[in-house]
Amino acid sequence: MTKLTHLDEDGRVNMVDVGSKDATLRCAVATGRVRCQCATLQFPKQRRAPKGAVITTAVIAGIMAARRTHALIPLALPIELDEDLPGFRLDATSGEKSGDGTAGEPAR
């Protein structure tokens, strides 16, 4: 079993000295999905959302989240980010829903 670096022999938490550690190139990718009605998706596409520039706001939120990730992970140290590149893709996917149940499923 691999030894956990942030626990001592007795299982107590301790910080790890990273002062002499070489720089390492790292890349992280996070994804998410927002489900909404197709009509709602047209607002940001046409830049007429009642709340303003929702895509710009989401990009700023993505950058801020990347820069604050260390605050959410116990014992993590802040690291310098070379670039924050949140990207968004607005896709419409249509789905059908039926009120009829299938074998063994009651209608809802």
C-alpha positions, -999 to 999 in steps of 0.1 A, spaced: 0 0 0 13 35 -8 21 57 22 0 88 25 24 118 24 3 140 47 0 116 75 27 106 100 33 71 114 5 76 140 -20 89 115 -17 125 125 -19 152 98 13 170 89 24 194 62 48 181 35 80 201 27 79 209 -10 106 235 -9 131 214 -28 106 198 -52 112 204 -90 85 223 -109 61 199 -127 39 207 -156 3 199 -147 -30 202 -165 -65 199 -150 -98 198 -168 -132 202 -153 -165 198 -171 -201 204 -162 -235 204 -178 -265 228 -173 -298 214 -184 -325 238 -195 -352 243 -220 -342 249 -256 -359 283 -255 -338 293 -225 -306 284 -244 -314 310 -271 -310 339 -247 -272 336 -243 -268 326 -279 -285 358 -291 -269 379 -263 -302 390 -249 -303 373 -215 -323 393 -189 -295 390 -164 -268 404 -187 -237 388 -202 -242 353 -187 -213 337 -208 -189 364 -198 -199 360 -162 -194 322 -164 -159 326 -179 -149 350 -151 -164 325 -125 -143 297 -141 -111 317 -139 -118 326 -103 -126 289 -94 -93 278 -109 -74 303 -89 -91 294 -56 -91 256 -59 -64 253 -33 -87 268 -7 -111 239 -12 -86 211 -9 -73 204 27 -36 210 31 -32 221 -6 -9 250 -14 -17 277 -39 1 272 -72 9 297 -98 -13 293 -129 2 300 -163 -32 302 -179 -69 299 -172 -88 290 -203 -124 283 -195 -144 275 -226 -181 271 -232 -200 252 -258 -237 259 -262 -255 228 -275 -291 221 -278 -301 184 -273 -337 175 -277 -353 148 -257 -387 131 -256 -406 121 -225 -436 98 -224 -462 95 -198 -466 58 -206 -449 33 -183 -429 4 -196 -432 -32 -183 -428 -30 -145 -428 8 -144 -458 27 -134 -466 60 -153 -456 91 -134 
